[in-house]
Amino acid sequence: QVQVVESGGGLVQTGGSLRLSCAFSGLKFDDYAMGWIRQAPGKEREGVACISWSGKSTYYGDFVNGRFTISRDNAENTLYLQMSRLKPEDTAMYYCVTAPCDTVIAAKVNPANGEPIRYWGRGTQVTVSS
């Protein structure tokens, strides 16, 4: 059974930083590309970032504009998202997911491969005050 421990969310002022993490157990972690998808109330899900299984390739949603960095520690089975220069529009629930990276960034299934997005944990709330 896969278990995930999420941490790092919270309330921060505009311009501040947060580091999200998802620590996995019971999953062959380095078999998967991993990513983050977010959803704000009343809005569609957005693909935030994705990292290949090896960590060598990373991908980001257009809105990130160099403010976030995704990373992973395969020895510790942990996924990270370092967020800086946060804006009120970054306020959302952030979810760690497994899926091909094009699927993660699009935040929807790619009909070409049909690979589903698997959401892990309950999500981590990030709130950025203005």
C-alpha positions as CSV (number, residue, x, y, z in Angstrom):
1,Q,0.0,0.0,0.0
2,V,1.3,3.4,-1.0
3,Q,1.6,6.0,1.7
4,V,2.4,9.7,1.2
5,V,3.4,12.2,3.8
6,E,2.9,15.8,2.5
7,S,4.4,18.8,4.1
8,G,5.4,22.4,3.6
9,G,2.2,24.2,2.8
10,G,0.9,27.2,4.7
11,L,0.3,30.9,4.7
12,V,2.9,33.3,3.3
13,Q,3.0,36.9,2.2
14,T,3.5,38.0,-1.4
15,G,7.1,37.6,-2.4
16,G,7.7,34.9,0.2
17,S,8.9,31.3,-0.3
18,L,7.7,27.8,0.6
19,R,9.0,24.3,0.0
20,L,6.5,21.5,-0.5
21,S,7.4,17.9,-0.2
22,C,5.8,14.5,-0.7
23,A,7.5,11.5,0.9
24,F,6.5,8.2,-0.5
25,S,6.6,4.7,0.8
26,G,5.3,1.5,-0.8
27,L,5.9,2.9,-4.3
28,K,8.8,2.1,-6.7
29,F,9.5,5.8,-6.7
30,D,12.2,5.9,-9.3
31,D,10.0,4.1,-11.8
32,Y,7.9,7.3,-12.3
33,A,8.0,10.8,-13.5
34,M,6.6,12.9,-10.7
35,G,4.9,16.3,-10.7
36,W,2.7,18.9,-9.0
37,I,-0.7,20.0,-10.1
38,R,-2.6,22.7,-8.3
39,Q,-6.3,23.7,-8.1
40,A,-7.7,26.9,-6.8
41,P,-11.4,27.2,-5.8
42,G,-13.6,27.6,-8.8
43,K,-10.7,27.2,-11.2
44,E,-9.4,24.4,-13.4
45,R,-6.4,22.3,-12.4
46,E,-3.1,23.6,-13.6
47,G,0.1,21.7,-14.2
48,V,2.8,23.3,-12.1
49,A,5.9,21.2,-12.6
50,C,7.2,17.8,-13.5
51,I,10.5,15.9,-13.2
52,S,11.6,12.8,-15.0
53,W,12.3,9.6,-13.1
54,S,16.1,10.3,-13.1
55,G,15.7,14.0,-12.3
56,K,17.6,15.0,-15.4
57,S,14.6,16.7,-17.1
58,T,12.2,19.2,-15.6
59,Y,9.2,20.9,-17.0
60,Y,7.1,23.9,-15.8
61,G,3.8,25.5,-16.4
62,D,4.1,28.8,-18.3
63,F,3.0,30.8,-15.3
64,V,6.0,29.6,-13.2
65,N,8.4,32.0,-15.0
66,G,11.5,30.7,-13.1
67,R,10.0,31.1,-9.7
68,F,9.7,27.4,-8.8
69,T,12.1,24.5,-8.8
70,I,11.0,20.9,-8.8
71,S,13.5,18.2,-7.5
72,R,13.5,14.7,-6.2
73,D,15.6,12.5,-4.0
74,N,15.2,8.9,-5.2
75,A,17.2,7.6,-2.3
76,E,14.7,9.2,0.1
77,N,11.6,8.6,-2.2
78,T,10.8,12.3,-1.8
79,L,9.5,14.9,-4.3
80,Y,10.0,18.6,-3.7
81,L,8.7,21.9,-5.0
82,Q,10.7,25.0,-4.0
83,M,8.5,28.0,-4.6
84,S,9.8,31.6,-4.4
85,R,8.4,35.1,-5.3
86,L,5.0,33.8,-4.5
87,K,1.9,35.7,-5.7
88,P,-1.7,35.7,-4.4
89,E,-2.6,33.9,-7.7
90,D,-0.5,31.0,-6.5
91,T,-3.0,30.3,-3.8
92,A,-4.3,26.8,-4.4
93,M,-4.3,23.2,-3.2
94,Y,-1.1,21.5,-4.5
95,Y,-1.1,17.8,-5.3
96,C,1.8,15.5,-6.0
97,V,1.1,13.3,-8.9
98,T,2.6,10.6,-11.1
99,A,2.0,10.7,-14.9
100,P,4.0,11.4,-18.0
101,C,5.3,15.0,-17.9
102,D,3.3,16.2,-20.9
103,T,0.2,15.0,-19.1
104,V,1.2,16.6,-15.8
105,I,1.9,20.0,-17.4
106,A,-1.4,19.9,-19.4
107,A,-3.1,18.7,-16.2
108,K,-5.2,16.3,-18.3
109,V,-4.9,13.0,-20.0
110,N,-3.1,13.0,-23.3
111,P,-5.4,11.1,-25.8
112,A,-2.2,9.9,-27.6
113,N,-1.2,7.7,-24.7
114,G,-4.1,7.6,-22.4
115,E,-1.9,7.5,-19.3
116,P,-3.9,8.6,-16.2
117,I,-2.8,11.1,-13.6
118,R,-2.5,9.5,-10.3
119,Y,-3.0,11.9,-7.3
120,W,-1.3,11.0,-4.1
121,G,-2.3,12.3,-0.7
122,R,-4.9,14.9,0.2
123,G,-3.0,17.8,-1.2
124,T,-1.2,20.7,0.5
125,Q,-2.8,24.1,0.9
126,V,-0.7,27.1,-0.2
127,T,-2.1,30.5,0.7
128,V,-0.4,33.7,-0.4
129,S,-1.6,36.9,1.2
130,S,-1.4,40.3,-0.6
